[in-house]
Amino acid sequence: MPAVSQTVNILILGKGGIGHEAPDLTDTVMLVSFPVDGPIKLVSLPRDIWVADNRAKLNASYYWGKEKGVGGLVMVKRDVTKITGVPVNFALVVDFSAFEKVIEVLGGVEVEVKNAFTDTKYPIAGKENDLCQGDRTYQCRYETVSFEQGLTQMNGELALKFVRSRNAEGDEGTDLARGQRQTQVIKAIKDKLLSKNVVLHPSIWKKLWEVARDNIETDLNSHQIFNLGLKIIHLRARIVSLAIPDGWLVNPPILAKYDRQYVFVPADGSGFKLQQWFKNESFY
């Protein structure tokens, strides 16, 4: 663990896991900063940021690190540092099944849905290759999910659909909107974790530890996790969710330069402005 005089930055990744078409792609990429004096800051990074060294999107960095024998955590920390300028000390990867289990252990969470939306093509796990009895539109591979604006009680399954949906019409179908929804659910989990109903019940923390032990890959050791947990409890009123300013990441035309993929790149070309934003927000 870095010295107490240093900021500690941790990368939290969410992957589909077994049963999904691309189990090691990390659709959730969130950077959490623990400054010396607080507040704790967290920001979601779009999964579609182009990583030129890999000729792939950011959500594939963990996968390619494993494939090349470098280590998934090692490569994704390296790539996030290149994008943000932030030294990433540690990382953890959470299987989405664990995400559901955590919320179920907590008895559900209340999430503020800022914008109503409907996604008619939410993928059903395990049906990625279903031929749908000859239906060329492959409708059997998808289900429709809808969310109304306002405070919504969500169980694990519903919260997962809320953060993973990416085919809604309009602004809620964008990668940036999905990142904001992920931040909303993380905040809801944080609020529930730090409520009296949870903090004062060791049995709940025991169950949460069991979920983490069985479903999380990390380069943090148990002692470091315990210390960070104490810091989160101590600074529970000083946790701030940030968003990358609009327009600083842009979606270029579909070009061979990006292997004809939908990607995000820094608006200024170099990424300097984005790195300065992270520096000004005291991520390092």
SULDA-V30329 format. One record per pair of residues at least 4 apart in sequence whose C-alpha atoms are under 8 Angstrom apart, sorted by the first residue. I is the first residue (numbers start at 0). GAP is how many residues later the second one is. If there is no record, write none. Layout:
<<I:GAP> <I:GAP>>
This chain:
<<0:223> <1:4> <1:5> <1:6> <1:87> <3:32> <4:31> <5:29> <5:30> <6:26> <6:27> <6:28> <6:29> <6:276> <6:277> <7:25> <7:26> <7:27> <7:80> <7:81> <8:22> <8:23> <8:24> <8:25> <8:77> <8:78> <8:79> <8:80> <8:81> <8:274> <9:21> <9:22> <9:23> <9:78> <9:79> <9:80> <9:81> <9:82> <10:18> <10:19> <10:20> <10:21> <10:66> <10:77> <10:79> <10:80> <10:81> <11:16> <11:17> <11:18> <11:19> <11:20> <11:79> <11:80> <11:81> <11:82> <12:13> <12:14> <12:15> <12:16> <12:17> <12:78> <12:79> <12:80> <12:81> <13:12> <13:13> <13:14> <13:15> <13:79> <13:80> <13:81> <13:82> <14:8> <14:9> <14:10> <14:11> <14:12> <14:13> <14:78> <14:79> <14:80> <14:81> <15:4> <15:6> <15:7> <15:8> <15:9> <15:10> <15:11> <15:79> <15:80> <15:81> <16:5> <16:6> <16:7> <16:78> <16:79> <16:80> <17:5> <18:4> <18:106> <18:107> <19:105> <19:106> <19:108> <20:104> <20:105> <20:107> <23:36> <23:38> <23:39> <24:34> <24:35> <24:36> <24:37> <24:38> <25:21> <25:33> <25:34> <25:36> <26:20> <26:32> <26:137> <27:16> <27:17> <27:18> <27:19> <27:31> <27:151> <27:154> <28:15> <28:16> <28:17> <28:18> <28:30> <29:12> <29:13> <29:14> <29:15> <30:11> <30:12> <30:13> <30:14> <31:8> <31:9> <31:10> <31:11> <32:7> <32:8> <32:9> <32:250> <33:4> <33:5> <33:6> <33:7> <34:4> <34:5> <34:247> <34:248> <37:197> <37:200> <38:196> <38:199> <38:200> <38:201> <39:192> <39:195> <39:198> <39:199> <39:200> <40:198> <40:199> <40:200> <40:201> <40:242> <41:197> <41:198> <41:199> <41:200> <42:140> <42:198> <42:199> <42:200> <42:201> <43:135> <43:136> <43:138> <43:139> <43:198> <43:199> <44:4> <44:134> <44:199> <45:12> <45:129> <45:130> <45:133> <45:218> <46:10> <46:11> <46:12> <46:128> <47:9> <47:10> <47:11> <47:127> <47:214> <47:215> <47:216> <48:8> <48:9> <48:214> <48:215> <48:216> <49:5> <49:6> <49:7> <49:8> <49:208> <49:213> <49:214> <49:215> <50:4> <50:5> <50:6> <50:7> <50:28> <51:4> <53:7> <53:10> <54:203> <54:204> <55:4> <55:5> <55:202> <56:4> <56:206> <57:18> <57:21> <57:22> <59:4> <60:4> <60:11> <60:14> <60:15> <60:18> <61:4> <61:9> <61:10> <61:11> <61:13> <61:14> <62:4> <62:9> <63:4> <63:8> <63:11> <64:4> <64:5> <64:6> <64:7> <64:8> <64:9> <64:10> <64:11> <65:4> <65:5> <65:6> <69:4> <69:5> <70:4> <71:4> <72:4> <72:18> <72:19> <72:145> <72:146> <73:4> <74:4> <75:4> <76:4> <76:11> <76:12> <76:13> <76:14> <77:4> <77:10> <78:4> <79:4> <79:5> <79:6> <79:8> <80:4> <80:5> <80:6> <80:7> <81:4> <82:188> <82:192> <83:187> <83:190> <83:191> <83:194> <84:190> <84:193> <84:194> <85:189> <85:192> <85:193> <85:197> <85:198> <86:197> <89:128> <89:129> <89:130> <90:127> <90:128> <90:129> <91:124> <91:125> <91:126> <91:127> <91:128> <92:123> <92:124> <92:125> <93:4> <93:5> <93:121> <93:122> <93:123> <94:4> <94:120> <94:121> <95:4> <95:64> <96:4> <96:118> <97:4> <97:113> <97:114> <97:117> <97:118> <98:4> <98:57> <98:61> <99:4> <99:55> <99:56> <99:57> <99:59> <99:60> <100:4> <100:55> <100:110> <101:4> <101:54> <101:106> <101:109> <102:4> <102:5> <102:6> <102:52> <102:53> <102:86> <103:4> <103:51> <103:52> <104:99> <104:102> <104:103> <105:86> <105:87> <105:92> <105:98> <106:48> <107:45> <107:46> <107:47> <107:48> <108:44> <108:45> <108:46> <108:79> <108:80> <108:83> <109:41> <109:42> <109:43> <109:44> <109:78> <110:40> <110:41> <110:42> <110:43> <110:73> <110:74> <110:77> <111:37> <111:38> <111:39> <111:40> <111:72> <112:34> <112:35> <112:36> <112:37> <112:38> <112:39> <113:35> <113:36> <114:33> <114:34> <114:57> <115:30> <115:31> <115:32> <115:33> <116:29> <116:30> <116:31> <116:51> <116:52> <116:55> <117:26> <117:27> <117:28> <117:29> <117:50> <117:51> <118:25> <118:26> <118:27> <118:46> <118:47> <118:48> <118:49> <118:50> <119:22> <119:23> <119:24> <119:25> <119:47> <119:48> <120:21> <120:22> <120:23> <120:46> <121:20> <121:21> <121:22> <121:23> <121:39> <121:43> <121:44> <121:45> <122:4> <122:5> <122:18> <122:19> <122:20> <123:4> <123:17> <123:18> <123:19> <126:13> <126:14> <127:13> <128:12> <129:8> <129:10> <129:11> <130:4> <130:7> <131:4> <131:6> <131:7> <131:8> <131:9> <134:4> <137:4> <138:4> <144:16> <146:15> <153:4> <153:5> <154:4> <155:4> <156:4> <157:4> <158:4> <158:26> <159:4> <160:4> <161:19> <162:15> <162:16> <162:18> <162:19> <162:22> <163:14> <164:8> <164:13> <165:6> <165:7> <165:8> <165:9> <165:12> <166:6> <166:7> <167:4> <167:5> <168:4> <169:4> <170:6> <171:5> <171:6> <172:4> <172:5> <173:4> <174:4> <175:4> <176:4> <177:4> <178:4> <179:4> <179:63> <180:4> <181:4> <182:4> <182:58> <183:4> <184:4> <185:4> <186:4> <186:54> <187:4> <188:4> <189:4> <190:4> <191:6> <192:5> <192:6> <193:4> <193:5> <193:39> <193:42> <194:4> <195:4> <196:4> <197:4> <197:6> <197:7> <198:6> <200:4> <201:4> <202:4> <203:4> <204:4> <205:4> <206:4> <207:4> <208:4> <209:4> <210:4> <210:5> <211:4> <219:4> <219:5> <220:4> <221:4> <222:4> <223:4> <224:4> <225:4> <226:4> <227:4> <228:4> <229:4> <230:4> <231:4> <234:4> <243:4> <246:20> <247:18> <247:19> <247:20> <247:25> <247:26> <248:15> <248:16> <248:17> <248:18> <249:14> <249:15> <249:16> <249:17> <250:11> <250:12> <250:13> <250:14> <251:10> <251:11> <251:12> <251:13> <252:9> <253:4> <253:6> <253:7> <253:8> <254:4> <254:5> <254:6> <255:4> <257:5> <264:4> <265:4> <265:5> <265:8> <266:4> <267:4> <267:5> <270:4> <271:4> <272:4> <273:4> <274:4> <275:4> <276:4> <277:4> <277:5> <277:6> <278:4> <278:5>>
